[in-house]
Amino acid sequence: MPALLQAIGSSEQVILKAAPGAGKSTHLPLCLLQQQVGDVAHLSGKIIMMEPRRLAARNIAHYLAKQLGESVGETVGYRIKGDSKVSAKTRLEIVTEGVMTKMIQSDPELSGIDLIIFDEFHERSIHADTALAFGLEVQQALRDDLKILVMSATLDQQALCTLLPDAQYIESQGRGYPIEYHYSPLKPNEYLVPRLAQLIPRWMAQQSGSMLVFLPGVGDIVRLQQALVQQKQHHANLNNIDICPLYGQLDHQAQQMAIQPSMTGRRKICLATNIAETSLTIEGIRMVIDSGLERSAKFDPKTGITKLDQHMIAQSSAEQRAGRAGRLEAGICIRLYSQEMLQQQVKVPLPEILRSDLTSLQMELIQWGALQADELMWLDNPPQSNLSQAKDLLQTLGLLDVNGQLTSMAKLSQGLGVEPRLAAMILKAQALGAKTVSAAIALVALLEEPEKSVLDISHSLHRWQQKSHPKTARLNQRSQQLANKIKQLNISAFNSQFSVSSVDAGLFGVCAAIAFPDRIAMQRAGSLGEYILANGHGASMPEHDGLAAEAMIVAIDVMRTVANKFSPASAVNSQIFTAVSIDVREIQNELPHLIQAKTQVQWDDSKGKIIAEQQQRIGQLVLERRRLPKPEPELITSALLDYIRRKGLSALPWNDSSNNLLHRMRNGRDWLPNEAWPLLDDSDLLAQLEHWLAPYMLNIETVAQLKKVNLTQALLAYLAWPLNKSIDEWLPTHYTLPTGNRKAIRYQDKSQPVLSVRMQEMFGESDSPLIAQGQKKLVLELLSPAQRPLQITQDLAGFWQGSYKEVQREMKGRYPKHVWPDNPATHEATAKTKRNFNK
């Protein structure tokens, strides 16, 4: 601690790596507040400590306030989304990461703040990475006195030290208790929950204390909880044991039951997701069972859909989980995987910024004034593909203009404190009246506090109105906060008190369509629960759900789930988790801008002809069709190009000439990379059909007529001058032999050029011919008089001096009429037999 406090006092940047339970989140903040060491006595300003999870932020604030003999909100306070307890006296604020980003955006100088602490930074949430990038720029440009402390038990210190080369690095082993490890891997085809249901009673019977079990998801927790409750009837040793779930969506009271000490004479089995990996000391835990599994989301920018994947945890996560067993006394960690499996895993997990929807981040960057993400300092630069998709969505929502700048609506949205889709929904609802604004407020509150296993969100509204929703108090508080923020913007048709009883569930569909225009969905013909989204992606819901018969819905929450061998309930599908019904007439009346008229011309394989339609569409969804007479030639060409894209380049009339030219072009790109070759891979040629093929499709109106297209001419035009002239010089189609005969050169992609020639016609030559500006030797395939390969070589001189003798000995007897000289390197080349040659 003295070395750490000394570093904080003398350096603007400090990196702390300390074992679980060492006191990073508790002992250190107290020391800083009490200023026990003179070097940090000048930290008179506020300290902000960021936590990745709301549960940890609340609990740490309560713990520290209790140590000071105070209530939360005095010296120690917290701010989380929708809830805060701070006062003018507060010197230490525990905040969640999204709140920290908003604090920096609203006051870039961070007035009155002396120190920012990034706790549990190993989790690498997108908010933590963003806040660190912003904080470093503030430190560099505005506040060279601002101090930044980054800390965790399992830091990637090499990456952090590279990003912060001037930071002081402190490492502490802490005072954890010894942990006894047991490895008990799942057998092939053995399911996780049944195995745990066997192991847990056995270990509880053998050992004292409480147990923490890490599971990959909420579904696994619920199934295991049910199995253990049933076992209580058969295991007397489970009678004095409480079974407590712990995950992020659980209400605050249930979370506290999992964390607080058990009643006297009772023990606890806490079933948790990775929320319990860090920052929480769960009283009484001395046993940990680690499934070794977690679920993480990966965003696909092409579909706008997130895929939920279950996989093995990283080594750092395994270390964090095991550390829970040794916080209060000597503990036991049972791992449902082998030590060898663990050593094969990555050291640290893939950061969220590399696998997430970056819509909110893109908004933050533009608000910050960073037109390009790489203007800031990141541990990992956000992927450009995800940023581009985010920018497109923001423009669709009306939050960015064509120049990529924030619109006036986007600037208003910053005062709402909700994600961009929901902000656009609230602000656009203004134009539809006060009732629609009320519905938008209610929808935001319900989406932020979702009910588990409730698909139709209008059902959640009904329970809220009946005061039977499990989070009614939280919903009431959040909706009033949003209503007050809207009034403060002073632009709204909504100027009365929000009342959930007056919210019209029938307006939810329009509100959701404003926020999620890409997820308006139509039912597949004759398939209950099967839908096509406006973005072209398919998704489904259980056919027994009440919404499954609706012709049109807005699929608010869609996740692509991936099958895995650990759970019998898993399936491969894009699943709809939250949705609401909508009628096409509502869109036509209230949101007509979402509907576009489009002339669609395409080749119908089944009918063998061009079909032209005038369509009314929402994205990829066709609402109405009207058949058109024969379309314009350019539309026919476009339809045939789409056909080629569907079928691939094999749909085109390739011949020896065009195939050879394409191979030569691709070889030229590889062998002469300094020349200005166009894009030539199959995917590139398909993407560029309008550029290189369309001009050669005049008067082509059917697939059958495609055979008239001259691909050689099209490719040469695509190659453009001067390459289309130089290619014959650099990569000739033929080579003229010493005998005067011309032989074709064989070109193939990613292969050496080959010249097949009878051996006698290469007599007198000392080396293989060169092409490609002298960069490539031809591979000589030397043939017998019967055109059979005798030798393949690029070293002609070496062949004449070496293995030619064996060829000569064998061939003289087989082909006595042909010339087989003793010194072929000096002999005259010939295409004749001995008789013709002597003449």
N, C-alpha and C positions, 0 to 999 in steps of 0.2 A: 504493500500500500504506500509506503513512503516514496518508493521509486516512481510509482504511478502518479501520485500527487505532484511530485517534483516535475514529471514530464508534462502534466497538464498545465502547471504553472509557467513552464519555460518554453513550451512549444505550441504552435497554432494547430498542429495536427498530431494526433496520437492514435496508434493502433494497439488494442488490447486483446490478447488471446488468453482466456482463463477458463479452466475446467468447469463443467456444470456444478452448481452449488458453491462456487467460490465467492459469491456475493457481488457480482457485477451489477445486478439490477437493484440490489437492496443496500448492502454495506457501503459501496462506493458513493451512491447519491447522498446517504446520510453523512458521510465524512465530508463531502463537498459542501453540504448545507451547514454543517457545524464548523467547517473551516478549521480543522484541527492542525493543519500544517501551514506555516506562514507563506509558502510559495503560492498558495491559491487564495490567499486572503483578499486579493484584489478582484476576485470573482464576485463583485457586488451586484451584478446584473442577474437576470433570470437564466435558469438552466432549463433547456428543453430536452427531454429524453423520449425518443421515439420507440414505440413497440409495434411489432407487426400485427398484433391481434388485440381486439377490444377487451377480451376476457383478461388478458395479462395486464393491460393498461389499468383497468379498474382495480384489480387485485393488488398490484404493486402500489398504487396510490393509497389504497386503504391500509396496507401493511406499513408503509413509511409514515403515514399520518399517525398511526397507532404508536409507532416507536417514539414519535415526538410528543405523544400525549395530546394530540390535537384531532380535530375532525378534518375529513377531506374537504379541500377548498380553502384551507388556511395556508400554511407554509407549503404544503404539497396539494396539488390539484390535478385534475385530468381533463382532457378534451378528446372525445371520440365523436364519430358522426352522429349528430342528433342529440348529443348529451354532453354536458360539461359541468364541472364543479371547480371553479376558480374564483379568486377574489383579488382585490388590490394587494393583499398580503402575500399572494402566492409567489414563491421564488423558484419552485420546481414544478414544471408541468409535465405530466406523462401524457403523451399524445400518440394517436395512431398515425400511420405514415401519410395517409391522404390528407389529414388535417395539417400536417407539417408543410406539405406542398402548398396548400392554400395560404398558410401563414406567410410563406416566402413570397408568393405571388402578390399578396396584398401589401406587404411591406418588404421590398427587396433589401433594405438596409438592416432588417431585423433589429429595429431599435430596441434597446434595453435588454437584449439577449447577449450573454457572454459566451455561452457554451451550448453546442448541440451534441447530444449523445445518440448515436445510432446503435440501439441494443439489438441483439440477436441478428446481426447483419448477415449471418450465413444463410438466412432464409431467402435473401436476394429477391424480395418482392419488387415489383415494378415501381411501387411508390418509394421504396427505400433508395433504389438506384436513381430515380428522378430527383428526390430531395437531396441526395448527395451531390449529383451533378449541379443542381442549382446552388447548393451551399458552397461548393468549391468556387463557382463563378462569383458569388457574393464575396467570398473571402478574398479572391484575387482582384476584383475590380472595385469593391466598395468598402469592405471591412477587413483590413489586414489584421485587426485585433480579435476577430471572431475565432473561437476555438472549436475544433471538430474532433470528437472522439468516436472511433468506430470499434465496436467490440462484439465478441461472440466466443463460444467455446470451440468452434470448428471453422475458423476463418481460413479462406484461401489467401494466406498471408503473402505469397509471392505475387499474386495479381494485385492485391491491395498496395503492397510496397512499390510496385511498378507505377500504379496510378498516383500514389502519394510518396514520392521519393524522399521528401524532406521530413516525413512523419517519424516520430519516435516510436519504436516498437517495444512493447512490454508483454512478457508472457509469464503466466502464473499457473501452477498446477493445482492450486486450490487445496482444500482439505477434505476431499471426498473420501468416503469410506470404501473399503475393498469390496469388489463385486466378483462373485463366483459365476462363471459362464457355463451354460449347458447348451449343446447343439443338438437339435432334434428335428432334422429336415422332414418336410412332407414327403411322403412316398409318391411315386407316379400315380396319377389319377385320384389322389386323395384330396378331398375338399377341406377347405380351411375351417369353416365353422364347426362341422362335426368333430374334427380333430381337437379343436380347442375345448369343445364341450366335454371331451374325455380328459384332457390334460389338466384343466383348471381345478376340478374337484380333487384330483390326486395331489397336486402341489399345495392346495389349501389345507389338505389333511396332514401333509408332511411338515409344513412350515408355519411359523407364526407371522403375524403382521398382515397387511393388506397387499393387494395386487393391482398392477396397472397392465392392461392388455392393449397393445397397439394393433388396430385393424385398419384396412385400407379405406373403408367407406361406411356411411351411415347405415346402408342396408345390411351390411355384415354385423354391425353393432346391434341392430334391432333383432336379427335372427339369433344371434348368440345370446342376447338377453332373454329372449323367449325360451331358448333351450335350457339355460341355467335356471330360470324360474321353474320350469317343469321338473328339473332334476332335484330341486329342493325337497320334493316329496319322497325321494329315494335316498338322499344323502343327509344324514343327521348333522354332519359337520358343516353344512351350508345354512343351517337354520339361523345362526347368529350373524349372517353375512348379508350386507346390503349390496345390491347390484346397481351401479350408477353409470349411465351413459354420459359421455362428454364429447360434444362436437360443436362447431361454430353456430349452427342454426338453433341450438337448444336455448330455451328461455333462461334468463339470468338466474332464477331461483334454482332450477335443475342443475345448472353449471356449478353453483355454489355448493349444492349437496355433494357433488363429486369431489370438490376440492377440500372442503372443511373436514376437520377430524371426525372420526366415527364416534358415536355415543359409547359410553363406558360399557365394556363387555361385548362390543360388536366390532366386526371387521368389515372390509370393503373390497369389492372387485370393481374397479373402474375400467369401463370399456371405452377407449378413446381413439380418435383419429390422430393425425400428427399435430393437432392443436396442442397436445400435451408434451410435445418434444422439448419445448423451451419455456423459460420464464415462469413456469408454474411449479411450486412445491406442493404436491398433493400429500396431505398429512397421512402418516402411517404407512406409506408405501415402502416395502422392502423387497418386493418381487416384481419383476417385469417380464411379460411374455411378448416377444416381438415377432409379429408375423413376417416382418421383412418386406412388407408390401405397402404401397401407397398409390393413390390415384392422382394424376395430374392432368391438366387440360392443355391441349395444344391447338392453337387457332390456325385455320386454313384460310389464307386471304383470298383464295380463288372462289370459295363458296360462302365466305362469311360465317362459317359454322365452326364451332369448337369441338374437338374430338377428346373424349374422356378416355384416358388410357390407364390401365393398371400395370404396374411394373415393380421391379425390385428397387429398394431404396439405395441411396448412395452410402458410402462408408461413413461420411460425416453424420448422416441421419442415424445410422446404427449406433454411433458413439453417443449421440445426444439421447437416444431412447434408453440405452443401457444406463446412462448417467442418472436417470430418475431413480434407479434402485439403490444408489449409494449416497443419497443426499442427507439422510437422517441417521442411518446406521448401516452396518455391513449388509449387503444385499445379494440377490440372486437374479441373473438374467437368463431366461430360456429363449433361445433363438430357433425359430422354425426354418432354419436354413443352415447350411454347412459353413464352416470357416473358409473353405475354398471358394464357395459361391460369393461370400462377402468380399474376398480379396480380388475377385474378378470385376466388381462393380466400380463405377466411377468414384473419384474421391469426393466430389461435391455435386449436388443436383444441377440440372440445367436451369439457369436463371429464368425467372418469369418473363423478363423483357425480351427473351429470344423466342418465346412460344405463345405470346398472348395477343389478343386484340388490342391494338395500340390507338384506338380512337380517342380515348381520354388523354393519352400521352401526347398525341398530335395537337390536340387543343391546348394543352399546357405549354408545349413548345412554342406554338405560334403566339400565345398570350405572352410568353416570356420574351419573345422577340427573336427566337432562334429559327430562322427560315430552314436551316438544315440541322439535323440532329447532331452531326459530327462537329458542330461549332462548340459543343459542350464536352466535358471530360467524363467518359463512361468507362466502367469496367468492361462492359460489352456493348458495342454500338447496336442500337435497335435495328432490326432487319428492314431494309428499304422496301421490300415487297409488302410488309405489314403496314408500314407508314403510308405507302401509296394507296393501299386499300382504305385506310382510315381517312385519308384526305378525300377520296372519292365519296365515301359515306357522308362526311361532314358537308360536302357540297350538296349532296342529295337532300340532306336535312335542312339546308339553308343557313348553315352556320359558317361556311366559307364561301367567298366569292370566286369568280373565275381566275382571279390573280392569286388565290391561296391566302387571302387576308380575311380576318374575322369580320363578319357582317355585324350590323348594328344589333341584330337579334342575338348573335353570339356574345357580344359584350354584355348584353342584359343577362344572358344565361349564367354568367359567372357569379352573379349574386344569388343564384338558387342553390348552389352546392349539390347538384345531382349530375349524373353522367349525361353526356351530350344527347343521346337519344331522348331521354326523359325530359331534359331541359327544352329541347325543340318541341316536344309534345305539349308541355305546359304553355309555352309562349305562343305556339300556333293555335292552341285551343281558344286563345283570346278572341280570335275572329269569329268563333262559332258560338259565343255567348257564355254567360256565367255558369249555366248548368254543365256545359262541356268542361269549363275550367275546374269545377268541383269534381267532376268525374276523373279528370286528369290528376288532380291532387290525390284522390283516393287510390287511383291505380298506381301512382308512384309509391305511396306508403305500403300498399300490398305487395308490390314487387320487391321492395327493400326488406320486407319481413314476410317471406313466403311461407305458406303452410306446406308441410311435407305431405306428399302424395295427393295433393289437390290440383287437378289439371285445369279445370275451368275456373278462372280467377273470379268470375262473377259469383261463384258459390262462396268464396272467401268473403266477398263484400256482403253477401246475405248474412253470414255468421257474424261479421263485424256489426252490422245493423241490428242483429238480434242480441248482441253483447255476449255471444257464445264463442267468438274467435279466441284462441288461446293467447293472443298478443293484443287484445283490445286496448289495454292501457297504452302500450307502446304506439299503436296505430293512431290513437287519439292525439297523443303528444306530437308525433311526427307530422300528421296532417295539419295540425294547428301551426306548427313551425313553418311549413311550406306556405300555408295561407298568409301568414304574416309577412313572409319574404315577398310574396307576389304583391301584396298591398304596398310594400316599401318601394317596389319598382314603379308604382304609380302609373301603370299603363294598362291596367286590366279592366275588363268589363266586370270582373269579380271584385266586389268591394264590401261584401257582407261576411259575417262569421261563417266558417266552414261547419257544416252539419252533415255527418255521415248519413243520417236518416233521410236526407233529401237527395242523396246521390242516386242517379238513374243508371242502373247497370246496363241498360240498353245503349248507353253512349260509350261503353268501354271499347267496343269494336272500332269505332272511329278514332278514339284516342290512341289505341294500340297501333292502328294503321299509320297514324302520323309518325310515331316513333320507330316503327318497324315496317316500312313500306316494302322492304326486300323479303319479308316473311309473311306477307299476305299469301294465303294458300287456298288452292281449290282441290276438291276431292277427286281422286282418280275415278274414272267411270266404273261404277259397280263394285267399288272396294271400300268397305267401311274402315274408317280410321287411316286410310292411305291418302297422302296429300302430295301435291307438287307446289313448291314455294315459288314466289315471284322471281327469285334468283336462279331458278332452274333446278334446285336441289330437291330431292325427295325426302320425306319424313313421315313418321307414323305415330299413332297412339293406340292404346288397347281398344279393340273394336267394341268392347262392352261399355266404354266410357260414354257418357251422355253426349259429348261433343262429336263423337265419331261418325254420326250420321249427318252432320252439318255439311252443306255444299261448299261453304266458304268460311274460313277462320283466319285469325292472325296468330301464327305460332310464335309466341313471345320468347319462350325459352326452348331452344333446340340444341341437342347435344348428340354428337356422333359417338356412340358407345362401341367398345371393342371387346369381342369375346376373349375370355381367358380361361385357363384350366383350373383356376382356384375357386370359381363360384359357379354352381350349377344354374343359377338364374341369369347368367350373362348371355347376351346375344349380340350379333352384329347388325346394327341398324342406326339410322338417324332418328332419334326418339324425341317426341314432343313432350315436354314436361309442364309447360304452362301455355295456355291458349285462351282465346275468347272468340265467340262467333261474330260474324259480320255479314251483312247482306250487301250484295253488289249495288243495290239502289242507294245504300248509305254512302258508298264510295262515289257513285255518280252524282249524288246531290251535294255532299259535303266536301269531298276531296277530288273534284274532277281533274285536277292537275296530275293526279297519279295515272290517269288513263291516257294512253297515246294511240293515235291512229297510225297504222303501219301497213304498207303494202308488202305482203309476203309472197315471194315467188320461189318455189323449190321443185326439185325433181322428185316425182313420186315413183319409187321403185316398183310398187305393186301395179300401178297403172301404166308405167312406161311413158310418162309424158310430164310436161311442165304444168304445175298447178299454181294459179295466181289467185290471191285472195286479198281483200281489204279487211284488216283485222283491227279490233279494238282490244288493246292489251294493257295489262299491268305487268311490266317486266316480261317474263317468259309465259305468263298466263294469258290465254286467249279467251276473252269474254264474248266476243261476237265475230262471226265470219261472213263475208259476202264475196261470192265468186266473181272474178273479173274476166273480161274478154282477153284476147291474146295480149300479153304484156309487151312493154318496150324492149328492144334488143338488149339494152344494157342490163335490164332486170333478168332476162333469160341467161345472159352470161354470168351474172352474179349467182343465179340458182345452180348453174352447172359447176361453178367454182366451189360452191358449198358441197355439192355432190362429191367432187374430187377430194375435198378435205375429209369428208366422212369416209370415203373408200381408201384414201391414201394415194400416193404417187403411182401405184401399180394400175390405177384406172386410166392412165395416159398411154398413148401408143408408142411406147419405147421401141427403138430398133437398134441395130448395131452402131449406127452412126451417132445417134443421140446418147446411147449408153456410154460409148467410148468418150464422147465429148465431156459428159458429166464426170466420168472418172478422171479425165485429164485435168479438168478444172479443180476437182478436189485434191488431186495430187499436187497441182501447182500451188494451191493454198498451203499445203503442208511443207512443200520443198522450197518454196520461194515466199516466205511469210512477209517479206518487206513490201511486196506488191499489193495493190489495192483490190484484193479479191472480194467479191460480194459474199453474203451468207449463203452457204451451200448445203448444209445438212438437210435431211428430209423435212424436219419440223420447220426449218427456216423457209424452204421452198414452198411448203404448204401455206405458211403465213404470208408469203409474198406473191401469191398467185396473181393478184390484181396487177402487180407490177411487171412480172415477166411473162405470164401466160395469156392474160386477158387480151392484149393487143393482137394476138395471133388466133383469136377465136371469133373473128368476124363471120357472120352467116352460119355459125354453129348453133343449132337449136335443139339438138337431141344428144343423148349419150352416144348413140351409134355414130353420129357425125364427128365425135371427138377423134376418131381415127384419121381424120384429115389434117389434124394439127401438126405442123412441122416443128417438132421439139428442138431440133438442131438449130434452126433459125432463132427460135425463142430464147434458147440458152445463150447463143452468141450475142444477141441483143442485150440480154441481162448482164453478160460479162462486160459489155461496153468497150468502147475504144479507149486506150490503145491495146488493152489486154486481148480483145477478140482478134487482133492481128498478130500480136506477139506470141500467142499460145502455140501457133503452128510452128514458129521458130524454136521456142523453148521446149515444147512438148510435142514433137512431130508425130503424126499418125503412122508414118512409115520411115524406114531406114534404108538408104541405098547402099547395097553391098558392093565390094570391090568388083564383083562380076557385072555390075550394072543392074542387077535385079533389085526390086523394091519389096521389102518384107514389112508386114504390119507389126507395130509394137503393141504388146498387150499391156493395158493399164487396168488396175483394180484398186479400190479404196484401201488405204493403209497397207499397200503392198509395193514391192519393188517392180519397176518396169521390166518386161521380159521380151526378148527377141528370139523367136524360134527360127533356126536356119540350119541348112545342111552343113556339116562340118567342112566339106571341101570348099564351100564358098567363103570361109573365114581364113583359109590358108594365107600366110603372109602378113596377117594382122598380129600385132604384139600386145594389144590390150582391148578391153571391152569399150565400146563407143560411149561417149558422154552426152547427156542431155541436161535440160534444166539449168542452163548457163554454167555447165560444168559441175553442177552439184550432185548429179546422179549418174552412176554407171548402169548401163543396161545389163541385166542378167541374161547371159547367153544360154539358151537351151539348144545344144549342138545335137543335130539329128543324123541318123543313118541315112543311106540312100533310100530306105523304105519309110522315111519320115518317123522313125522311132527314136526317142530320146537316148543319147549315149552319155551325155555329160551336161551338168548345169554348173556354170561358173561365172564369176566376175573377174577372175584372174586368168586371162587367156594365156599369158606368157608362162605362168606357172604350170598350166595344164599341158602346154606343148612340151615343156621340159620334164614333166613328171608322168602322170598317169596316161598320157596319150600313148605311150609305148604298149600298154596292155590293150588299149582300144585297137591300135594298129594291128597287133598280133591276132586278135580275134576277128576283126573286120576283113582283113586281107583274104582269109579263106572263105568268108561268107559272101563278100562282094568283090570278087577278083577283077571285075571289069572297071572298078572305080580306083581313083588315084589315092594311095596311102603312103605319102613320102616319108622318108626317115627324118627330114628336117622341115616340118610344116610351117615353122616360123618364117622361113625364107622362100617357101614354095609359092608359085603363082596360084591365086584363087581361081577356082573353076566350077562351073556347073555342068561340065561335060564328063563323059566316060573317057577311058584311056584312049579308045580309038578316035573319038572326036577331038580329044585334047591334042593327040600327036599330030593330027592333021593341021 
